[in-house]
Amino acid sequence: MLLIASAAGLIGIAVGWFLRFIVSLGKKGSMEIQIKEMLLEARTKSEEITSEAEKTAQRILREAKEEIKKEEEKISKTQDRLIDKESFLDKRQSDIDEEFDEIKKEKEKVSKLEENLKNIIDKKTDELQNVTSLSKEEAKKELLKEIEEDESEDLNVRIQKLEISNKEHFENKARQILVDAIQRVGTSVSSDIFTTNIKIENEEDKGKIIGKEGRNIKTFEKETGVELLIDETPGIITISTYDSVRREIAKLALQNLIRDGRIQPSRIEEEVSKAKKAIDKITKEKGEQAAFEVGVFNLDPRVLLILGRLHFRTSYGQNVLQHSIEMAHLSGMIAEELGVDVKIAKAGALLHDIGKAVDHEFSGSHVEIGRRILQKFNCDEKIIKAMQSHHEEYPFETPESVIVYVADSISGGRPGARNDSVENYLKRLEDLEEIAKSFDGIENSYALQAGREIRIFVRPDEISDLKAKKIARDIAKKIENDLNYPGEIKVTVIRENKIIDYAR
């Protein structure tokens, strides 16, 4: 059994080895076939790539030949144009040379003629001097003297006529421009006052506002800087102060306190603080609206913030911001008629009173304060020159400065623009002129600029220059003592000599 088993094992091993040999031969044949297929496929792809490369190369070569041909044609055309241009330039140069030769010949002829003419003039001059016994300069002086004597009177008459004619023409033109500007500006005017009334529905609120032992009203007046007037008048509390900004803050804070109902020192401080912030916002908006309304742009935001404060400022009862807006419109119209810079004229008028917004915080006139503000925020120098002369503190350096001065006179000087009745306005002007006329040697006096200036003409044969200065001082003192008026009044004394003759 062992031998049979061993023999069977050997036979199994032999059969397995034979079968493995047969399988390996099959696999080897299959791999060779695959390798041959891969080689065939690679050879096919190689031929395709080579064929495609040859086609691409032929196409590139063909395109290159066509491009070279086009470039050669361009070069050929360029060469032809250059040849034609060179021929034209050669011909032009030849023509120029011929013209130059002709000009040279003409110049020689002119030089000879000038020389001959000079010789003739010298000869005639020598002959004239021999006849008259006068030199050339002496003869010229005698001729001019004779002409001057004969024609001087006629020239003076013509000059006077031209002066009168031009004066009338320009006066009529200026008057027409001003009338047109005034008619086109239809700004409504409302005078501000120094008090504001707050209406209340419940009389018990007056007691709350006063508080225990007056604690609330004292706190309110301390925080706002105003005076509260609470009397027997039903339904009304009056806020009084000369400062319109404080009055507006107090009004807003008091309305909020009454609406809330909780009135005590801490709430008063809180509401006043809120009102101040609200007024700052309103101030900024008012400045921006004013600049937009008149068409003045590119101003520094800080300048607009200061400008907006003029909304709460008054001058003789006239709202200063509204006055500035009206002036800007007037200045723009006048500048357009005269053909000068409209933008500069408008900006100068709009900013002319900006110093009044902070004049209680700094020393100096509002004009000087305004100049410093605009210089600090790098405002255009032309605008500064336009605004600085509206009270004649600075000379008129530009046409726009004169326009702003005129617009200020129109806006502020007309009756009704400011807080003054027509009767009081006329009475003050009459009194002003009568005071001036009460002095000896006065020929005439005129109140101008809505009573801001009085112009006095004296008789030159009675009043000397030195005495004219003394009269100006005496009249100014008498006005200060006898009249009540807002602001200041400029006293101008004029002494002039007139020479009059008559043609009969």
Residue pairs with C-beta under 8 A, 6 or more apart in sequence:
125 136
128 139
129 135
129 136
129 139
132 139
134 142
157 503
177 334
177 337
177 338
178 334
178 406
178 410
180 333
180 337
181 330
181 333
181 334
181 337
181 407
181 410
182 330
182 410
184 329
184 333
185 326
185 329
185 330
185 333
187 322
187 325
187 326
187 329
189 318
189 322
189 416
189 417
190 319
191 317
191 318
191 418
191 419
192 244
192 314
192 317
192 318
192 319
192 419
193 317
193 419
194 240
194 241
194 242
194 247
195 229
195 238
195 239
195 240
195 247
196 238
196 239
196 247
196 248
196 250
196 251
197 236
197 237
197 238
197 239
198 236
198 237
198 238
198 239
198 251
198 254
198 255
198 258
199 235
199 236
200 206
200 235
200 236
200 237
200 258
201 235
203 234
203 235
205 258
205 263
206 230
206 237
208 216
208 261
208 263
209 216
209 217
209 220
209 228
209 230
209 237
209 254
209 257
209 258
209 263
210 216
210 217
210 230
211 217
211 218
211 219
211 263
211 264
211 265
215 265
216 263
216 264
216 265
216 268
217 228
217 230
219 265
219 268
219 269
220 228
220 250
220 253
220 254
220 268
220 272
221 227
221 228
223 253
223 268
223 269
223 272
224 246
224 249
224 250
224 253
224 272
225 241
225 243
225 246
226 239
226 240
226 241
226 243
226 246
226 247
226 250
227 239
227 240
227 241
228 237
228 238
228 239
228 240
228 250
228 254
229 237
229 238
229 239
229 240
230 237
230 238
231 238
237 254
239 247
239 250
239 251
239 254
240 247
241 247
241 250
243 360
244 312
244 313
244 314
245 279
245 309
245 312
245 313
247 312
248 279
248 312
249 272
249 275
249 276
249 279
250 272
250 275
252 275
252 278
252 279
253 268
253 271
253 272
253 274
253 275
256 271
256 274
256 275
257 263
257 267
257 268
257 271
260 267
260 271
279 312
282 308
282 311
283 305
283 308
283 309
283 311
283 312
284 301
284 304
284 305
284 308
285 308
286 307
286 308
286 311
286 321
287 303
287 304
287 305
287 306
287 307
287 308
287 309
288 304
288 308
290 307
290 308
290 321
290 324
290 325
290 350
291 297
291 299
291 304
291 307
291 350
293 325
294 325
294 328
294 329
294 332
294 346
294 350
295 332
295 343
295 346
296 328
296 343
296 346
296 347
296 350
299 307
299 347
299 379
300 377
300 378
300 379
302 377
303 351
303 354
303 373
303 374
303 377
303 379
306 354
306 357
306 358
306 373
307 321
307 324
307 350
307 351
307 354
307 357
308 321
309 357
309 358
310 319
310 320
310 321
310 324
310 353
310 354
310 356
310 357
311 319
311 321
313 319
313 320
313 321
313 356
313 357
314 320
314 419
315 323
315 353
315 356
315 412
315 418
316 412
316 418
316 419
316 420
316 486
316 487
317 418
317 419
317 420
318 412
318 417
318 418
318 419
320 353
320 356
323 353
323 411
323 412
323 417
324 349
324 350
324 351
324 352
324 353
325 350
326 411
327 349
327 350
327 352
327 404
327 407
327 408
327 410
327 411
328 346
328 347
328 349
328 350
328 407
329 346
330 349
330 406
330 407
330 410
330 411
331 345
331 346
331 348
331 349
331 400
331 403
331 404
331 407
332 342
332 345
332 346
332 349
334 345
334 403
334 406
334 407
335 341
335 342
335 344
335 345
335 346
335 399
335 400
335 403
336 342
338 399
338 403
340 399
340 400
340 403
341 382
341 400
344 380
344 382
344 383
344 386
344 398
344 400
345 386
345 400
345 403
345 404
347 380
347 383
347 386
348 382
348 383
348 385
348 386
348 387
348 400
348 401
348 403
348 404
349 386
349 387
349 403
349 404
349 407
349 408
351 370
351 374
351 379
351 383
351 387
352 370
352 387
352 390
352 404
352 408
353 366
353 370
354 370
354 373
354 374
354 387
355 365
355 366
355 367
355 368
355 369
355 370
355 371
355 372
355 373
356 366
356 370
358 369
358 373
359 365
359 366
359 369
362 369
362 372
364 372
365 391
365 393
367 387
367 388
367 390
367 391
367 393
367 394
368 393
370 387
370 388
371 384
371 387
371 388
374 383
374 384
374 387
375 384
382 398
382 400
385 394
385 397
385 398
385 400
385 401
386 398
386 400
386 401
386 403
386 404
387 401
387 404
388 394
388 401
389 395
389 396
389 397
389 401
389 402
389 404
389 405
390 401
390 404
390 405
390 408
392 405
392 490
394 401
396 402
396 405
409 449
409 450
411 417
412 418
412 450
413 449
413 450
413 452
414 450
415 422
415 425
415 450
416 422
418 450
420 428
425 450
425 451
428 451
428 483
428 485
429 447
429 451
430 447
431 482
431 483
432 445
432 447
432 451
432 454
432 479
432 483
432 489
433 445
433 446
433 447
433 454
435 475
435 478
435 479
435 482
435 483
436 442
436 445
436 454
436 456
436 475
437 445
438 478
439 471
439 474
439 475
440 462
441 458
441 459
441 462
441 463
441 467
441 471
442 456
442 457
442 458
442 459
442 471
443 457
443 458
443 459
444 456
444 457
445 454
445 455
445 456
445 457
446 454
446 455
446 456
447 453
447 454
448 454
448 455
449 490
451 485
451 489
452 487
452 488
452 489
452 490
453 489
453 490
453 491
453 492
454 475
454 479
454 489
454 490
454 491
454 492
455 492
455 494
456 471
456 472
456 475
456 491
456 492
456 493
456 494
457 494
457 495
457 496
458 468
458 471
458 493
458 494
458 495
460 495
460 496
460 497
463 471
463 495
465 495
468 493
468 495
469 493
471 493
472 491
472 492
472 493
475 491
475 493
476 489
476 491
479 485
479 489
479 491
